[in-house]
Amino acid sequence: MAPPIATVTPDPVGMATKSGKALDQTDDAIQAVNQLKGAAEWDSESTFDKGKDKTQFRQYETACERVKNFYAEQHAKQTVAYNLQARINFKAKTRARMTIWQALEKLNTLVDESDPDTDLSQIEHALQTAEAIRRDGKPDWMQLTGLLHDLGKMLYFFDAQGQWDVVGDTFPVGCKFDDRIIYPETFSANPDNDHPVFSTKYGIYHEGCGLDNVMLSWGHDEYMYHIAKDQSTLPDEALAMIRYHSFYPWHREGAYQDLMNEHDYKMLEAVKAFNPYDLYSKSDDVVKVDDLKPYYVSLIEKYFPNGEVDF
């Protein structure tokens, strides 16, 4: 017998949806004019973060014990065996069915123990990211990606064993843990660290195999990537932004590039274009959720045409 599916009755969108569609049409018209003027594409340099003191972000050296303890647990428990089982569990059932916006509202009860930069609610961070992208004139699909890039944290309410398999920086399992991963010394507690195969440079992979063939540590990035790939019409660049935005050893530190293929180089540029909005928007003013909801509901409807999403 198939496992039961939790169903959430969608909120009536009514006038909100109508207003959202009008906003979407206006934004489309603005985007068209901006393109004629040579306005920003997805890969243009971000401008919203000019003048920000970026040294104040990702301060893991001075992070609180909560953050340090989180990474010690994550690095000890993210093994090949766990990752294989997590992917089997993911494919075995549907955990809940709801709209993207309902999922964002549910996510508000989660506080990310791995993040030293913000104590904002999840929906506020999502909207800060999306609005920063929007202010820079980036395409609407990238705005939506900003809104839902962390939505995979819904995993915490279903199959997670803690926060260590939901949040935090990601990294490959099945090959040597690179020293450019945050707190690399804590991998000494991971049983794969001394494995005769998993501890070698390429491990179970080979040079140039492509990141699509690499098993990244299981968490909200991988979870939401698979959901968006199967249930949305978002482009490859958006899917890469979702899957790799926490893969800091790769897109920030330059690790694991031997595993990349030609396609990955283009996706790396997409992730680098997205990262400032995820990271540096955390210092922006708090957004007004109710005011922005109609516009983003219209984008959700555009790129998730089935309405409800299986989580």
C-alpha positions in Angstrom: 0.0 0.0 0.0 1.3 3.4 -0.9 2.2 5.7 2.0 -0.4 8.4 2.9 0.1 11.8 1.4 -0.4 14.8 3.6 -2.6 17.3 1.8 -2.9 21.0 2.6 -5.9 22.9 1.3 -4.6 25.7 -0.9 -5.4 29.3 0.2 -7.8 31.1 -2.1 -5.8 33.5 -4.2 -8.7 35.5 -5.6 -7.8 39.2 -5.9 -4.2 38.5 -4.8 -3.7 36.3 -7.8 -5.4 38.8 -10.1 -3.2 41.6 -8.8 -0.2 39.4 -9.0 -0.8 38.7 -12.7 -1.2 42.4 -13.3 2.1 43.0 -11.6 3.7 40.2 -13.6 2.5 41.8 -16.8 3.9 45.1 -15.8 7.2 43.6 -14.9 7.3 41.7 -18.2 6.8 45.0 -20.0 9.5 46.7 -17.9 11.9 43.8 -18.6 11.3 44.2 -22.4 12.1 47.9 -22.2 15.2 47.2 -20.1 16.5 44.7 -22.6 16.2 47.3 -25.3 18.3 49.5 -23.1 20.9 46.8 -22.5 19.7 46.1 -19.0 21.0 43.3 -16.7 20.8 39.6 -17.8 21.2 36.8 -15.3 25.0 36.8 -15.7 25.6 40.6 -15.3 27.4 41.8 -12.3 25.3 42.4 -9.2 24.8 46.1 -8.2 22.7 45.9 -5.1 25.7 45.0 -2.9 28.0 47.8 -3.9 29.4 49.5 -0.8 28.5 46.6 1.6 31.2 45.4 3.9 31.5 41.8 2.7 34.0 40.9 5.4 31.2 40.7 7.9 29.7 37.6 6.2 30.6 34.0 6.6 32.6 34.7 9.8 33.0 31.1 10.8 36.2 31.8 12.7 34.3 33.7 15.3 31.0 31.8 14.9 29.1 30.7 18.0 29.3 27.2 19.5 25.9 26.4 17.9 27.4 26.8 14.4 30.6 24.9 15.2 28.8 22.0 16.8 26.5 21.8 13.8 29.3 21.4 11.4 31.1 18.8 13.6 27.9 16.7 13.5 27.3 17.2 9.8 30.9 16.3 8.9 30.8 13.2 11.0 27.5 11.8 9.7 27.4 12.7 6.0 28.7 9.3 4.7 28.3 7.5 1.4 26.0 5.0 3.1 23.8 7.7 4.5 23.6 9.5 1.2 22.6 6.4 -0.7 19.8 5.6 1.8 18.6 9.3 1.7 18.1 9.2 -2.0 16.3 5.9 -1.8 14.0 7.4 0.8 13.4 10.5 -1.3 12.2 8.4 -4.3 10.1 6.1 -2.3 7.3 8.4 -1.3 5.6 11.8 -1.4 5.7 13.5 2.0 3.2 16.3 1.5 1.4 18.2 -1.3 0.9 21.9 -1.1 1.6 25.1 -2.9 5.0 26.8 -2.9 3.7 29.7 -0.9 2.2 27.4 1.7 5.6 25.6 2.0 7.3 29.0 2.5 4.9 29.8 5.3 5.5 26.4 7.0 9.2 26.9 6.7 9.0 30.0 9.0 9.1 27.8 12.1 12.7 26.7 11.2 15.8 28.5 12.5 18.9 27.5 10.5 21.6 26.5 13.0 24.4 26.6 10.4 24.0 30.2 9.4 26.1 32.8 11.3 24.8 35.7 9.4 21.1 36.1 10.1 18.3 35.3 12.5 15.5 36.3 10.1 12.7 34.0 9.3 13.1 31.8 6.3 10.4 33.6 4.3 12.0 37.0 5.0 15.4 35.8 3.8 13.7 34.2 0.7 12.0 37.5 -0.1 15.1 39.6 0.6 17.0 37.4 -1.9 14.3 37.6 -4.5 13.8 41.4 -4.1 17.6 42.1 -4.4 17.6 40.1 -7.7 14.5 42.0 -8.9 16.0 45.4 -8.1 19.0 44.5 -10.2 16.6 43.9 -13.2 17.4 40.2 -13.5 14.9 37.8 -15.3 11.8 36.7 -13.4 12.9 33.1 -13.3 16.0 34.2 -11.3 13.8 36.2 -9.0 11.7 33.1 -8.4 14.9 31.1 -7.8 15.8 33.6 -5.1 12.5 33.0 -3.5 12.6 29.3 -3.4 16.4 28.5 -3.2 16.1 27.4 0.4 12.7 25.8 0.2 14.2 22.4 0.4 14.6 23.0 4.1 11.1 21.6 4.2 13.0 18.3 4.4 13.4 19.1 8.1 9.8 18.4 8.8 9.8 15.0 7.0 12.8 12.6 6.8 15.6 14.6 8.5 17.5 13.1 11.4 18.4 16.6 12.6 19.6 19.8 11.0 22.9 18.2 9.9 21.2 16.5 6.9 19.2 19.6 5.9 21.3 22.8 6.1 25.0 23.9 5.9 27.6 24.0 3.2 27.6 21.0 0.9 30.4 18.8 -0.4 30.9 15.6 -2.4 30.8 12.3 -0.6 32.6 9.2 -2.0 36.0 11.0 -2.5 38.5 12.8 -0.4 37.1 15.6 1.8 38.9 18.8 0.6 40.7 21.0 3.1 38.8 24.0 1.7 35.5 22.8 3.3 34.7 24.8 6.4 36.2 23.2 9.6 37.9 20.4 7.6 39.5 18.9 10.8 36.1 17.6 11.9 36.0 15.1 9.1 38.3 12.9 11.2 35.1 11.6 12.9 33.6 10.5 9.5 34.1 6.8 8.9 34.6 7.5 5.1 37.7 9.6 6.0 39.8 6.4 6.3 38.0 4.3 3.7 40.5 2.8 1.1 38.4 4.2 -1.8 36.3 7.1 -0.5 39.4 8.8 1.0 41.3 9.0 -2.4 41.3 12.1 -4.6 38.6 10.9 -7.0 37.2 8.1 -5.0 34.2 6.5 -6.8 34.4 9.2 -9.5 36.9 10.0 -12.2 38.4 13.2 -13.6 35.9 15.2 -15.8 32.9 12.9 -14.8 30.6 16.0 -14.4 28.9 17.1 -11.3 25.6 15.5 -12.4 27.4 12.2 -11.6 28.7 13.3 -8.2 26.8 12.7 -5.0 26.7 15.9 -2.9 26.0 15.7 0.8 22.3 15.3 1.2 20.3 18.4 2.3 17.9 21.1 1.3 19.9 21.9 -1.9 19.7 18.4 -3.4 16.1 17.9 -2.2 14.8 21.1 -3.8 16.9 20.6 -6.9 15.2 17.3 -7.7 11.7 18.7 -6.9 12.2 21.8 -9.2 13.8 19.7 -11.9 10.8 17.3 -12.1 7.9 19.8 -11.3 8.9 23.2 -12.8 9.9 24.8 -16.1 12.8 26.6 -14.6 15.9 26.7 -16.8 19.2 24.8 -16.2 20.8 27.9 -14.7 18.1 28.2 -12.1 18.4 24.5 -11.2 22.2 24.9 -10.8 21.6 27.9 -8.5 19.4 25.8 -6.3 21.6 22.7 -6.3 24.9 24.4 -5.8 24.3 27.5 -3.8 25.6 26.0 -0.6 28.5 24.2 -2.4 31.0 26.9 -1.2 34.1 24.8 -1.5 33.4 24.6 -5.2 32.0 28.0 -6.3 33.9 30.1 -3.8 37.1 28.2 -3.0 37.7 26.5 -6.3 37.7 22.9 -4.9 36.7 19.8 -6.9 37.1 21.4 -10.3 38.8 18.3 -11.6 35.4 16.6 -11.5 33.8 19.2 -13.7 32.8 18.7 -17.4 32.1 21.5 -20.0 28.5 22.0 -18.9 29.5 22.6 -15.3 31.6 25.6 -16.2 28.5 27.4 -17.5 26.6 26.3 -14.4 29.4 27.6 -12.2 29.0 31.1 -13.7 25.3 30.9 -12.9 25.9 30.0 -9.3 28.5 32.8 -8.9 26.0 35.2 -10.4 23.4 34.1 -7.8 25.5 33.9 -4.7 25.8 37.6 -3.9 22.0 37.8 -3.6 21.8 34.8 -1.3 24.7 36.0 0.9 24.7 39.8 1.0 20.9 40.5 1.0 20.9 39.3 4.6 21.8 42.8 5.8 18.9 44.5 3.9 15.8 45.9 5.5 13.1 43.5 6.5 10.6 43.0 3.7 6.8 43.3 3.9 5.6 39.8 3.1 2.0 40.5 2.5 2.8 43.4 0.1 5.0 41.1 -2.0 3.0 38.0 -2.0 0.7 38.7 -5.0 3.7 39.3 -7.3 5.6 36.2 -6.3 2.4 34.0 -6.4 2.1 35.0 -10.1 5.7 33.9 -10.7 5.1 30.6 -8.9 2.1 30.0 -11.2 4.1 30.7 -14.2 6.9 28.3 -13.5 5.1 25.6 -11.4 2.1 25.1 -13.7 0.5 22.3 -11.7 -0.2 24.5 -8.8 0.4 22.2 -5.9 3.9 20.6 -5.5 4.7 17.1 -4.2 7.4 17.3 -1.5 
